[in-house]
Amino acid sequence: MMIETPRLPDIQEKVAFLSAAASYPVEADRVEVLETHMSWVFLVGPQVYKLKKPVAQPLFDFTSVDGRYKNCVEELRLNRRLGGDTYIGVEPLSVVAGGGLVLGGKGVPVDWLVVMRRLPAEAMLDTQIKLAALDYRRVTVVADLLARFYLAATPIPLTEEQYLQRLRGGISENYRQLIDYSLPGDRVKTACDQQRSFLEDNAVLVGRRAAAGRLVEAHGDLRPEHVCLTEPPVVIDCLEFSRDLRIRDPADELSFLAMECEKLGEQRVGTILFEVYRTITGDEPPASLIAFYKAYRASERARLAIWHLDDDYQESRGPWRQKALDYLSIALTHGERFAG
């Protein structure tokens, strides 16, 4: 007797199943399906389910079920560092006899999802800034969380030259890709030249950050939309697919968050972040270094924004070129501060 192997569902079938499952039995106004560059996200009542896309980039490969499973497990592990019990677990999406799909039940796993507790949208840092409803006392609490996280982290052993080379390479990559996507060449060149000059003139200052053991395995993508000012605060959505990209100077990571808040019109957050960080860690990065990190990360964000011109999903192309230009302007503004 021949046993028939069930046909495995394609990714569109998985998304359709999860979208339908999300609509029942939860009230329709509490269901939302979002698409990002790397995932589909299903917001279902009090929980969130994240399904990785079967895509590959130079830094990751999610084209196999096993690859997506390993990434889900790593995302869970890493995000529990600052997200705690917001990250519930990893659940299988399985195929059962007859070819049907079930979530979290018996069957042959054909995909995996990260399961999270849904956070209140009104408590996210970016939302509070946009609504002019920011409670600075809560910012102080999250700054304390981050500072103690960095203080407890194991230092990453990079030499001064290794760290300087990482930054030089990042500047060169930003320049190459921004030019390739035809952003204004003179503005791109000026921004990147400012950053290169700072590194050459301040090689001892910057390199000493590595020599002093300041580099740690950080969050890697510390944006306002990833910070939730609940009690206690939580920080989610770290950069889980590359340890190398998570290796940061805490002053770099805090400068990035401060820069993103400034872009939304909020200047005081950065001041609080660094005041608390200095008090807890005893580390006092100079203003010129903070300005350099802001310019460097703004250039990187311009590069990541321009990538979206290649997207094939519905939110593609429209605003992304303007976002890249906005970040380039921010990079130039901070470049003038440390160049002067």
KAQUIWO-V388034 format. One record per backbone hydrogen bond with DSSP energy under -0.5 kcal/mol. CO is the residue of the C=O (numbers start at 1). NH is the residue of the N-H. E is the energy in kcal/mol with one decimal. If there is no record, write none. Layout:
co/nh/e
CO/NH/E
CO/NH/E
//
This chain:
co/nh/e
2/4/-0.6
10/14/-1.9
11/15/-2.3
12/16/-2.5
13/17/-2.7
14/18/-2.6
15/19/-2.6
16/20/-2.3
17/21/-2.9
18/22/-2.1
19/23/-0.8
20/23/-0.8
21/24/-1.2
27/30/-2.1
28/31/-1.4
30/45/-1.6
32/34/-0.5
32/43/-3.4
34/41/-2.8
38/53/-3.0
39/36/-3.0
40/51/-3.0
41/34/-3.1
41/43/-0.6
42/44/-0.8
42/49/-2.6
43/32/-1.8
43/45/-0.6
44/47/-2.6
46/118/-3.1
47/44/-2.7
48/116/-2.8
49/42/-3.2
49/51/-0.5
50/52/-0.5
50/114/-1.8
51/40/-2.7
53/55/-2.2
55/62/-3.0
57/60/-1.1
60/57/-2.8
64/68/-2.1
65/69/-2.4
66/70/-2.5
67/71/-1.8
68/72/-2.3
69/73/-2.3
70/74/-2.1
71/75/-2.8
72/76/-2.3
73/77/-2.3
74/78/-2.7
75/79/-2.2
76/80/-1.3
78/81/-1.2
79/82/-0.5
79/83/-2.6
80/84/-0.9
82/235/-1.8
83/86/-2.1
84/87/-1.4
86/88/-0.8
86/117/-3.3
89/115/-3.1
91/113/-2.7
92/94/-0.6
92/104/-3.3
93/110/-3.3
93/111/-1.3
94/102/-2.6
95/108/-2.4
96/99/-2.4
100/96/-2.7
102/94/-2.9
102/104/-0.6
107/109/-0.7
108/95/-2.3
111/93/-2.9
112/52/-0.6
113/91/-2.6
114/50/-2.4
115/88/-1.8
115/89/-1.5
116/48/-2.4
120/123/-1.9
121/124/-1.4
123/229/-2.9
124/128/-2.4
125/129/-2.1
126/130/-2.3
127/131/-2.1
128/133/-2.7
128/134/-0.5
129/132/-1.4
134/136/-0.8
135/138/-1.0
135/139/-1.3
136/140/-1.9
137/141/-1.5
138/142/-2.2
139/143/-2.4
140/144/-1.9
141/145/-2.0
142/146/-2.4
143/147/-2.6
144/148/-2.3
145/149/-1.7
146/150/-2.4
147/151/-2.4
148/152/-1.9
149/153/-0.9
155/157/-0.5
156/158/-1.7
159/163/-2.2
160/164/-2.4
161/165/-2.5
162/166/-1.9
163/167/-2.0
164/168/-2.6
165/169/-2.7
166/170/-2.1
167/171/-2.3
168/172/-2.3
169/173/-2.3
170/174/-2.5
171/175/-2.4
172/176/-2.6
173/177/-2.3
174/178/-2.4
175/179/-2.2
176/180/-2.2
177/181/-1.7
178/183/-2.2
179/182/-2.0
184/188/-2.3
185/189/-2.5
186/190/-2.2
187/191/-2.4
188/192/-2.4
189/193/-2.7
190/194/-2.4
191/195/-1.7
192/196/-2.5
193/197/-2.6
194/198/-2.0
195/199/-2.0
196/200/-2.2
197/201/-2.6
198/202/-1.9
200/203/-0.7
202/206/-2.7
203/207/-2.7
204/208/-2.0
205/209/-0.5
206/209/-1.3
206/210/-0.7
207/210/-0.8
207/211/-2.0
208/212/-2.3
209/214/-2.4
210/213/-1.8
214/250/-0.7
215/156/-3.0
216/218/-1.2
216/248/-2.5
219/239/-2.2
221/223/-1.8
223/226/-2.1
224/125/-0.7
224/126/-0.9
224/227/-1.5
226/228/-0.5
226/236/-2.5
227/125/-2.9
227/229/-0.5
228/230/-1.0
228/234/-1.9
230/232/-0.6
234/228/-3.0
238/240/-1.2
242/246/-0.9
243/246/-0.7
243/247/-0.9
244/247/-0.8
246/218/-2.9
246/248/-0.8
248/216/-2.6
249/252/-1.1
249/253/-2.1
250/254/-2.8
251/255/-1.7
252/256/-2.2
253/257/-2.0
254/258/-2.6
255/259/-2.8
256/260/-2.3
257/261/-2.1
258/262/-2.5
259/263/-2.1
260/264/-1.0
261/266/-2.6
262/265/-1.7
265/267/-0.6
267/271/-0.8
268/272/-2.2
269/273/-2.8
270/274/-2.2
271/275/-2.1
272/276/-2.5
273/277/-2.2
274/278/-2.5
275/279/-1.9
276/280/-2.3
277/281/-2.6
278/282/-2.0
286/290/-1.9
287/291/-2.4
288/292/-2.0
289/293/-2.6
290/294/-2.3
291/295/-2.3
292/296/-2.9
293/297/-2.6
294/298/-2.1
295/299/-2.1
296/300/-1.9
297/301/-2.5
298/302/-2.0
299/303/-2.0
300/304/-2.4
301/305/-2.4
302/306/-2.2
303/307/-1.2
304/308/-0.6
305/308/-1.3
306/309/-1.7
307/310/-2.4
308/311/-1.6
308/317/-1.1
313/316/-2.1
316/318/-2.7
317/320/-0.9
317/321/-0.8
319/323/-2.1
320/324/-2.3
321/325/-2.1
322/326/-2.4
323/327/-2.4
324/328/-2.2
325/329/-2.1
326/330/-1.8
327/331/-2.5
328/332/-2.1
329/333/-2.3
330/334/-2.3
331/335/-2.1
332/336/-2.0
333/337/-0.9
334/338/-1.8
335/339/-2.1
336/340/-1.4
//
